[in-house]
Amino acid sequence: MEKIQESMYKLIVETSTRLPKDVRRAVAKAKALENAGTRAAMSLATITNNIKMADDNVSPICQDTGLPTFKIKTPIGVNQLKIKEAIFKAIAQATKDGKLRPNSVDSLTGENSGDNLGYGTPVIKFEQWEKDYIDARLILKGGGCENKNIQYSLPCELDGLGRAGRDLDGIRKCVMHSVYQAQGQGCSAGFIGVGIGGDRTSGYELAKDQLFRSVEDENSHEDLKKLEDYVMENANKLGIGTMGFGGEATLLGCKVGVMNRIPASFFVSVAYNCWAFRRLGVTLDQHSGDINDWLYQEGEEIDFSKEDGRIQETTKEEAKMVELQAPITEEQVRQLKVGDVVRINGRMFTGRDAIHKYLSDHEAPVDLDGQIIYHCGPVMLKDDEGNWHVKAAGPTTSIREEPYQGDIMKRFGIRAVIGKGGMGPKTLAALKEHGGVYLNAIGGAAQYYADCIKGVDGVDLMQFGIPEAMWHLQVEGFTAVVTMDSHGNSLHADVDKSSLEKLAQFKEPVFK
């Protein structure tokens, strides 16, 4: 029991902190294709730097360590209840050690369990087989990319593509549309798993199962291989790019599986995964519980240690670098334009879903006039002296705050919001009216941004749990890109429009 728990703990820590070799090769390939000096190139440089920092610090690659999902195959006779118990203990320990963020929340009360345990979390799926060892695999899929999962019921009508029928071309259209609709909100460039058939539940499970395949394997089903190849060639022509900034790399991997269905239903389910594709596995001795082998570690190890991950040059897009000292004024904000790169010093406050709901009904616990709100749920650890330290602190997906953001900015005098993926027309209108700006940080770069945080000055509203509390952070050199300004401009709206126009070129049939 102790040995299995130790092995599961190692699997959790390694999955959270170190990307597998096949994913690293996919990221390196995307970076090589990107045009130097662009926002997308800078994003990929930051990403590779973040990967290296996570390796060195043995800290989470992304602060959103997601909902742990285990797939475990056991020989006949192995006690699966004991393995489940060992996983629970390993999950709780990894959370305590700051390798996982406490993410398990009661759906009715919003109360955080604090240890990632609760009914339904983690997800553990067992299967028996006739081999003499245990195969244990884990995926940590964050909420930003999980929210971009999508399921289609054929036939259907799709924006830019028209009718998708019950055939391979209809499936192709659904997969292409799934990449378009994710934009930068799922931390592109990403990976997708596609499940064809089944019912609504089994279709999604099949889609997520595809994410357990190696990035570089080839589908044994001829038609599905053609579909995977087609999507990989053409999804990158949509111009969505890394973080939705535009660019050459939008999709890093596509894997498709198929299962039978009933005649009345034809589902195409897509599981979207961010660039921080945290998926690993081990084989265990069924008697001792020791790790025999690590999975997904074949082939070349990409060394990112020599990469320069600083956001610095934007010569091709004629952006300028602007230093901001918080708090900031309306005059300073009005001078910023889409494409500018800002480097922030001073204080900022974190605020996610619970904070925005709270501020819509209550007074703020601090004076927010001229201040910056960071859409972030950090991984935090408290030392023996009672001081808090930031272990991981990348941005969360901002669009969830669209119902609140504009009103809260105007009410409290907030001048800047930092997040990822952009926001919608209501926030854009408020930025123009009030004099505010939206800054896009690099999604998943939790170590890169944690390094910019030099101190924790305080925390409010801890009743919402560590990820949802309002943390007071002192930052130096915190860098992000202006993607929505106070003049009514939105890079996200522009990329969405252009990628939809490009999607329409894939309307005609391809497969006979």
C-alpha positions as CSV (number, residue, x, y, z in Angstrom):
1,M,0.0,0.0,0.0
2,E,2.7,2.5,0.9
3,K,4.8,1.7,-2.2
4,I,1.7,2.1,-4.5
5,Q,1.0,5.5,-2.8
6,E,4.6,6.5,-3.3
7,S,4.5,5.6,-7.0
8,M,1.2,7.4,-7.5
9,Y,2.6,10.5,-5.8
10,K,5.6,10.4,-8.2
11,L,3.3,10.1,-11.1
12,I,1.2,13.1,-10.0
13,V,4.2,15.3,-9.3
14,E,5.9,14.4,-12.6
15,T,2.7,15.0,-14.6
16,S,2.1,18.4,-13.0
17,T,5.7,19.7,-13.3
18,R,7.3,18.1,-16.4
19,L,5.9,17.8,-19.9
20,P,6.4,14.5,-21.7
21,K,8.9,14.3,-24.6
22,D,6.3,14.0,-27.3
23,V,4.6,17.2,-26.2
24,R,7.9,19.0,-26.0
25,R,8.8,18.1,-29.5
26,A,5.4,19.4,-30.7
27,V,5.9,22.7,-29.0
28,A,9.5,23.0,-30.4
29,K,8.2,22.3,-33.9
30,A,5.5,25.0,-33.6
31,K,8.1,27.5,-32.4
32,A,10.3,26.8,-35.3
33,L,7.5,27.5,-37.7
34,E,6.5,30.9,-36.2
35,N,7.7,34.2,-37.7
36,A,10.2,36.0,-35.5
37,G,9.2,39.2,-33.8
38,T,5.5,38.5,-33.7
39,R,3.3,38.2,-30.7
40,A,2.8,34.5,-31.4
41,A,6.6,34.0,-31.4
42,M,7.0,35.8,-28.2
43,S,4.3,33.7,-26.6
44,L,6.0,30.5,-27.7
45,A,9.3,31.8,-26.3
46,T,7.6,32.5,-23.0
47,I,6.0,29.0,-23.1
48,T,9.3,27.2,-23.6
49,N,11.0,29.3,-20.9
50,N,8.1,28.3,-18.6
51,I,8.6,24.6,-19.4
52,K,12.2,24.9,-18.3
53,M,11.4,26.8,-15.2
54,A,8.9,24.2,-14.1
55,D,11.5,21.5,-14.7
56,D,14.1,23.4,-12.5
57,N,11.6,24.3,-9.8
58,V,9.7,21.1,-9.7
59,S,6.6,23.3,-9.6
60,P,3.3,23.2,-11.6
61,I,3.7,24.1,-15.3
62,C,0.3,25.7,-15.1
63,Q,-1.4,26.9,-11.9
64,D,-4.7,25.2,-13.0
65,T,-3.8,21.6,-12.3
66,G,-7.3,20.6,-13.4
67,L,-9.3,17.6,-12.5
68,P,-7.0,14.6,-12.2
69,T,-8.2,11.8,-14.4
70,F,-6.6,8.3,-14.0
71,K,-6.9,5.4,-16.4
72,I,-5.6,2.2,-14.8
73,K,-5.4,-1.3,-16.1
74,T,-4.9,-4.1,-13.5
75,P,-4.2,-7.8,-13.7
76,I,-7.0,-10.1,-12.6
77,G,-6.9,-10.4,-8.8
78,V,-5.3,-7.0,-8.0
79,N,-7.3,-5.1,-5.4
80,Q,-8.5,-2.0,-7.1
81,L,-10.0,-0.6,-3.9
82,K,-6.5,-0.4,-2.4
83,I,-5.1,1.4,-5.5
84,K,-8.0,3.9,-5.2
85,E,-7.2,4.5,-1.6
86,A,-3.5,5.0,-2.4
87,I,-4.4,7.5,-5.1
88,F,-6.6,9.5,-2.7
89,K,-3.7,9.8,-0.2
90,A,-1.3,10.7,-2.9
91,I,-3.6,13.4,-4.3
92,A,-4.0,14.9,-0.8
93,Q,-0.2,14.9,-0.2
94,A,0.5,16.4,-3.6
95,T,-2.0,19.2,-2.9
96,K,-0.4,19.9,0.5
97,D,3.0,20.0,-1.1
98,G,1.9,22.6,-3.7
99,K,2.2,20.2,-6.7
100,L,-1.6,20.4,-7.3
101,R,-3.9,23.4,-6.7
102,P,-6.9,22.6,-4.5
103,N,-9.6,22.4,-7.2
104,S,-12.4,20.3,-5.8
105,V,-15.4,22.5,-5.1
106,D,-18.9,21.6,-3.8
107,S,-21.2,22.4,-6.7
108,L,-24.0,23.7,-4.5
109,T,-22.2,25.6,-1.8
110,G,-19.0,26.5,-3.6
111,E,-16.9,25.2,-0.6
112,N,-13.4,24.1,-1.5
113,S,-12.4,20.7,0.0
114,G,-8.8,22.0,0.3
115,D,-7.3,18.6,-0.7
116,N,-8.7,17.9,-4.2
117,L,-10.9,15.1,-2.8
118,G,-14.6,15.0,-2.9
119,Y,-17.4,13.1,-4.6
120,G,-16.3,12.8,-8.3
121,T,-12.8,14.1,-7.8
122,P,-10.4,12.7,-8.8
123,V,-11.7,10.6,-11.7
124,I,-10.4,7.0,-11.6
125,K,-11.3,4.6,-14.4
126,F,-10.3,0.9,-13.9
127,E,-10.0,-1.8,-16.5
128,Q,-8.9,-5.4,-16.1
129,W,-6.5,-7.1,-18.5
130,E,-4.5,-10.3,-18.7
131,K,-1.0,-8.8,-18.5
132,D,1.0,-9.3,-15.3
133,Y,1.6,-5.6,-14.5
134,I,-0.4,-2.4,-13.7
135,D,-0.6,0.3,-16.3
136,A,-1.5,3.7,-14.7
137,R,-2.0,6.9,-16.7
138,L,-2.9,10.4,-15.6
139,I,-4.0,13.5,-17.4
140,L,-4.3,16.9,-15.7
141,K,-6.7,18.9,-17.9
142,G,-7.3,22.5,-16.8
143,G,-10.7,24.3,-16.8
144,G,-9.8,26.7,-19.6
145,C,-9.3,23.9,-22.1
146,E,-12.1,21.8,-20.6
147,N,-14.5,24.6,-21.2
148,K,-13.7,24.5,-24.9
149,N,-14.8,20.9,-25.3
150,I,-17.7,20.7,-27.7
151,Q,-20.1,18.1,-28.9
152,Y,-22.0,18.1,-32.2
153,S,-25.2,16.2,-33.1
154,L,-25.2,15.4,-36.8
155,P,-26.7,16.7,-39.1
156,C,-26.2,20.3,-38.0
157,E,-25.4,23.8,-39.3
158,L,-22.0,25.3,-38.6
159,D,-20.8,28.8,-38.8
160,G,-18.7,29.3,-41.9
161,L,-19.1,25.7,-43.0
162,G,-22.8,25.2,-43.6
163,R,-24.4,21.8,-43.3
164,A,-22.5,19.0,-41.7
165,G,-24.1,15.6,-42.6
166,R,-23.7,12.1,-41.3
167,D,-20.6,11.2,-43.2
168,L,-16.8,11.7,-43.0
169,D,-17.1,15.2,-44.5
170,G,-19.6,16.2,-41.9
171,I,-17.2,14.9,-39.2
172,R,-14.4,16.8,-40.8
173,K,-16.4,20.0,-40.6
174,C,-17.2,19.5,-37.0
175,V,-13.5,19.0,-36.1
176,M,-12.4,22.1,-38.0
177,H,-15.2,24.1,-36.4
178,S,-14.1,22.9,-32.9
179,V,-10.6,24.4,-33.5
180,Y,-12.2,27.7,-34.7
181,Q,-14.5,28.0,-31.7
182,A,-11.7,27.5,-29.2
183,Q,-9.8,30.6,-30.4
184,G,-7.2,31.5,-27.7
185,Q,-9.4,30.7,-24.8
186,G,-8.2,27.2,-24.4
187,C,-4.5,28.2,-24.4
188,S,-3.7,27.5,-28.0
189,A,-1.8,26.1,-29.7
190,G,-3.5,23.0,-28.5
191,F,-4.3,19.3,-29.0
192,I,-7.7,17.7,-29.7
193,G,-9.1,14.3,-29.1
194,V,-12.1,13.4,-31.2
195,G,-14.7,10.7,-30.5
196,I,-17.1,9.6,-33.3
197,G,-20.3,7.8,-32.3
198,G,-21.4,6.5,-28.9
199,D,-23.9,8.4,-26.8
200,R,-23.4,11.8,-25.2
201,T,-21.4,10.4,-22.3
202,S,-19.4,7.6,-24.0
203,G,-18.6,10.0,-27.0
204,Y,-16.9,12.4,-24.7
205,E,-15.1,9.6,-22.9
206,L,-13.8,8.3,-26.2
207,A,-12.7,11.8,-27.2
208,K,-10.7,12.2,-23.9
209,D,-9.3,8.6,-24.4
210,Q,-7.6,9.9,-27.6
211,L,-5.6,12.3,-25.5
212,F,-3.9,9.3,-23.9
213,R,-2.4,8.4,-27.3
214,S,1.2,9.6,-28.2
215,V,1.3,12.8,-30.2
216,E,3.3,11.1,-32.9
217,D,1.5,7.7,-33.3
218,E,-0.4,6.9,-36.5
219,N,-4.0,5.8,-36.6
220,S,-4.4,2.2,-37.8
221,H,-7.8,3.1,-39.3
222,E,-7.1,4.4,-42.8
223,D,-10.0,6.9,-43.0
224,L,-9.3,8.2,-39.5
225,K,-5.6,8.6,-40.4
226,K,-6.6,10.7,-43.4
227,L,-8.9,12.8,-41.2
228,E,-6.2,13.4,-38.6
229,D,-3.7,14.4,-41.3
230,Y,-6.2,16.7,-43.0
231,V,-7.0,18.5,-39.8
232,M,-3.3,18.9,-38.8
233,E,-2.6,20.4,-42.2
234,N,-5.5,22.7,-42.5
235,A,-6.4,23.8,-38.9
236,N,-3.1,25.8,-38.8
237,K,-4.4,27.8,-41.9
238,L,-7.0,29.4,-39.8
239,G,-4.5,31.9,-38.4
240,I,-5.7,31.8,-34.8
241,G,-2.2,31.2,-33.5
242,T,-0.7,30.8,-30.1
243,M,-3.0,32.5,-27.4
244,G,-5.3,33.6,-30.2
245,F,-2.8,36.3,-31.2
246,G,-2.7,35.2,-34.8
247,G,0.1,33.1,-36.3
248,E,1.1,29.9,-37.9
249,A,0.6,27.4,-35.0
250,T,-3.0,26.8,-33.9
251,L,-3.1,23.0,-33.4
252,L,-0.3,20.7,-32.2
253,G,-2.0,17.4,-32.4
254,C,-5.2,15.7,-33.5
255,K,-6.3,12.1,-32.6
256,V,-9.6,10.5,-33.6
257,G,-11.4,7.4,-32.4
258,V,-14.6,5.8,-33.5
259,M,-17.2,3.6,-31.8
260,N,-20.7,2.2,-32.7
261,R,-23.8,4.2,-32.1
262,I,-27.6,3.8,-32.3
263,P,-29.3,4.8,-35.6
264,A,-31.1,7.9,-34.1
265,S,-27.9,9.5,-32.8
266,F,-24.7,10.6,-34.5
267,F,-22.4,12.5,-32.1
268,V,-19.0,14.0,-32.8
269,S,-17.3,14.9,-29.5
270,V,-14.2,16.9,-29.2
271,A,-11.9,17.2,-26.1
272,Y,-9.7,20.2,-26.4
273,N,-6.4,20.3,-24.5
274,C,-4.1,23.3,-24.0
275,W,-0.4,23.5,-25.0
276,A,0.4,22.4,-21.4
277,F,-0.5,18.9,-22.3
278,R,0.1,17.2,-18.9
279,R,-0.3,13.5,-19.6
280,L,2.0,10.8,-18.3
281,G,1.9,7.1,-17.3
282,V,3.8,4.4,-15.5
283,T,3.9,0.6,-15.3
284,L,3.9,-0.9,-11.9
285,D,4.9,-4.2,-10.4
286,Q,1.6,-5.7,-9.4
287,H,3.1,-7.2,-6.2
288,S,5.5,-4.5,-4.9
289,G,3.9,-1.4,-6.4
290,D,7.3,-0.2,-7.6
291,I,7.5,1.8,-10.9
292,N,9.0,-0.4,-13.7
293,D,8.8,2.1,-16.6
294,W,7.7,5.6,-17.5
295,L,5.4,6.0,-20.5
296,Y,5.4,8.7,-23.2
297,Q,9.2,9.2,-22.8
298,E,10.5,7.7,-26.0
299,G,12.6,9.6,-28.4
300,E,14.5,12.9,-28.3
301,E,14.5,15.1,-25.2
302,I,14.1,18.8,-26.2
303,D,16.4,21.0,-24.1
304,F,14.7,24.4,-23.6
305,S,17.4,25.6,-21.2
306,K,19.0,27.9,-23.9
307,E,15.7,29.5,-24.9
308,D,15.2,33.2,-24.3
309,G,11.6,33.4,-23.0
310,R,11.4,37.1,-22.4
311,I,8.7,39.1,-24.1
312,Q,10.8,41.8,-25.8
313,E,10.8,42.4,-29.6
314,T,7.7,43.1,-31.7
315,T,9.3,44.7,-34.7
316,K,7.1,43.1,-37.3
317,E,3.9,44.2,-35.6
318,E,5.3,47.7,-34.6
319,A,4.4,47.3,-31.0
320,K,5.9,49.4,-28.3
321,M,7.0,48.5,-24.7
322,V,5.3,50.6,-22.0
323,E,6.3,50.6,-18.3
324,L,3.4,50.9,-15.9
325,Q,3.6,51.6,-12.2
326,A,0.4,50.6,-10.4
327,P,-1.9,52.3,-9.6
328,I,-2.4,53.7,-13.0
329,T,-4.4,56.6,-14.4
330,E,-7.1,57.0,-17.1
331,E,-4.6,59.2,-19.0
332,Q,-2.0,56.4,-19.1
333,V,-4.7,53.8,-20.2
334,R,-6.0,56.0,-23.0
335,Q,-2.5,56.1,-24.5
336,L,-2.3,52.4,-24.8
337,K,-3.3,50.6,-28.1
338,V,-3.9,47.1,-29.2
339,G,-0.5,45.4,-29.8
340,D,1.4,47.4,-27.2
341,V,3.4,45.3,-24.7
342,V,3.3,46.5,-21.1
343,R,5.6,45.8,-18.2
344,I,3.9,46.3,-14.8
345,N,5.5,47.1,-11.5
346,G,3.7,47.6,-8.2
347,R,0.6,46.0,-6.8
348,M,-2.2,43.9,-8.4
349,F,-5.1,41.9,-7.0
350,T,-6.3,38.5,-8.1
351,G,-9.9,38.0,-8.9
352,R,-11.7,35.1,-10.4
353,D,-15.3,33.9,-10.6
354,A,-16.2,34.1,-6.9
355,I,-14.6,37.5,-6.5
356,H,-16.4,39.0,-9.4
357,K,-19.8,37.6,-8.2
358,Y,-19.0,39.0,-4.7
359,L,-18.0,42.5,-6.0
360,S,-21.2,42.7,-8.0
361,D,-23.2,42.5,-4.7
362,H,-20.8,43.9,-2.1
363,E,-18.3,46.7,-1.4
364,A,-14.6,45.8,-2.2
365,P,-12.4,44.8,0.7
366,V,-9.7,47.2,-0.6
367,D,-9.6,50.4,-2.6
368,L,-9.5,49.4,-6.2
369,D,-9.4,52.9,-7.8
370,G,-6.7,52.8,-10.5
371,Q,-5.8,49.3,-9.7
372,I,-5.3,46.1,-11.7
373,I,-7.3,42.9,-11.4
374,Y,-5.5,39.7,-12.4
375,H,-7.7,36.8,-13.5
376,C,-5.6,34.2,-11.7
377,G,-6.1,31.4,-9.2
378,P,-2.6,30.8,-7.9
379,V,-1.0,27.8,-6.2
380,M,0.0,29.1,-2.8
381,L,2.0,27.6,0.1
382,K,2.4,28.9,3.6
383,D,5.8,28.6,5.3
384,D,6.4,27.8,9.0
385,E,6.4,31.5,9.9
386,G,2.9,31.9,8.4
387,N,4.0,33.8,5.2
388,W,2.4,33.0,1.9
389,H,4.5,32.2,-1.2
390,V,3.3,31.9,-4.8
391,K,4.2,28.6,-6.4
392,A,2.4,29.1,-9.7
393,A,0.4,32.1,-11.1
394,G,-0.6,32.1,-14.7
395,P,-3.8,33.7,-16.1
396,T,-7.2,32.0,-16.2
397,T,-9.7,32.3,-19.0
398,S,-11.4,35.8,-18.8
399,I,-14.6,35.3,-20.8
400,R,-16.3,33.7,-17.7
401,E,-16.2,37.2,-16.1
402,E,-17.9,38.9,-19.0
403,P,-21.3,39.3,-17.2
404,Y,-19.6,41.3,-14.4
405,Q,-16.4,42.8,-15.6
406,G,-17.5,46.1,-17.2
407,D,-19.8,47.1,-14.4
408,I,-17.2,46.2,-11.7
409,M,-14.5,48.3,-13.5
410,K,-16.7,51.4,-13.7
411,R,-18.0,51.0,-10.1
412,F,-14.7,50.6,-8.4
413,G,-12.4,52.5,-10.8
414,I,-10.4,49.6,-11.9
415,R,-8.2,50.6,-14.9
416,A,-6.7,47.3,-16.1
417,V,-7.7,43.6,-16.3
418,I,-5.2,40.9,-17.0
419,G,-6.3,37.4,-18.2
420,K,-6.2,35.2,-21.2
421,G,-8.4,34.6,-24.2
422,G,-10.0,38.1,-24.3
423,M,-13.5,39.3,-23.4
424,G,-16.7,40.2,-25.2
425,P,-18.6,43.3,-26.4
426,K,-19.9,44.3,-23.0
427,T,-16.5,44.6,-21.5
428,L,-15.1,46.3,-24.7
429,A,-17.8,48.9,-24.5
430,A,-17.0,49.5,-20.8
431,L,-13.3,49.9,-21.5
432,K,-14.1,52.6,-24.0
433,E,-16.6,54.4,-21.8
434,H,-14.6,54.2,-18.5
435,G,-11.0,54.3,-19.8
436,G,-9.8,50.7,-19.2
437,V,-7.7,48.2,-20.9
438,Y,-7.5,44.4,-21.2
439,L,-4.1,42.8,-21.0
440,N,-3.5,39.2,-22.3
441,A,-0.9,37.3,-20.4
442,I,0.5,34.0,-21.7
443,G,-1.8,31.1,-20.6
444,G,-0.2,28.3,-18.8
445,A,3.0,30.3,-18.1
446,A,2.6,29.8,-14.4
447,Q,6.3,29.7,-13.5
448,Y,7.2,32.6,-15.7
449,Y,4.7,34.9,-14.0
450,A,5.3,33.5,-10.5
451,D,8.9,34.7,-10.9
452,C,7.5,38.2,-11.5
453,I,5.7,38.2,-8.1
454,K,8.1,39.4,-5.5
455,G,5.8,39.4,-2.5
456,V,2.4,38.7,-1.1
457,D,1.1,41.7,0.9
458,G,-2.2,40.2,2.1
459,V,-5.3,38.3,1.2
460,D,-9.0,38.9,1.4
461,L,-12.1,36.6,1.1
462,M,-10.3,33.4,1.9
463,Q,-13.8,31.8,2.6
464,F,-13.8,31.2,-1.2
465,G,-10.7,29.0,-1.0
466,I,-7.1,29.6,-2.2
467,P,-7.8,29.8,-6.0
468,E,-10.8,32.2,-5.6
469,A,-9.5,34.5,-2.8
470,M,-8.3,38.0,-3.5
471,W,-4.5,38.0,-3.2
472,H,-2.5,41.2,-2.9
473,L,0.6,40.7,-5.0
474,Q,3.7,42.9,-5.5
475,V,5.1,42.4,-9.0
476,E,8.1,43.5,-11.0
477,G,8.4,43.2,-14.8
478,F,5.0,41.5,-15.2
479,T,4.6,41.5,-18.9
480,A,1.5,41.2,-21.0
481,V,0.1,42.3,-24.4
482,V,-2.7,44.9,-24.9
483,T,-5.4,43.1,-26.8
484,M,-8.5,45.3,-26.0
485,D,-8.0,49.0,-25.6
486,S,-10.0,52.1,-24.6
487,H,-10.6,53.0,-28.2
488,G,-12.9,50.2,-29.1
489,N,-10.3,47.9,-30.6
490,S,-10.1,44.2,-29.9
491,L,-7.5,41.8,-31.3
492,H,-9.7,38.9,-30.2
493,A,-12.7,40.1,-32.3
494,D,-10.4,40.7,-35.3
495,V,-8.8,37.2,-35.1
496,D,-12.3,35.6,-34.6
497,K,-13.6,37.4,-37.7
498,S,-10.6,36.6,-39.9
499,S,-10.4,32.9,-38.8
500,L,-14.2,32.5,-39.6
501,E,-13.6,33.8,-43.1
502,K,-10.7,31.4,-43.5
503,L,-12.8,28.5,-42.1
504,A,-15.3,29.0,-45.0
505,Q,-12.7,27.8,-47.5
506,F,-13.1,24.3,-46.1
507,K,-16.8,24.1,-46.9
508,E,-16.6,21.9,-50.0
509,P,-16.5,18.1,-49.7
510,V,-13.0,16.5,-49.4
511,F,-13.6,12.8,-48.8
512,K,-15.4,10.7,-51.4
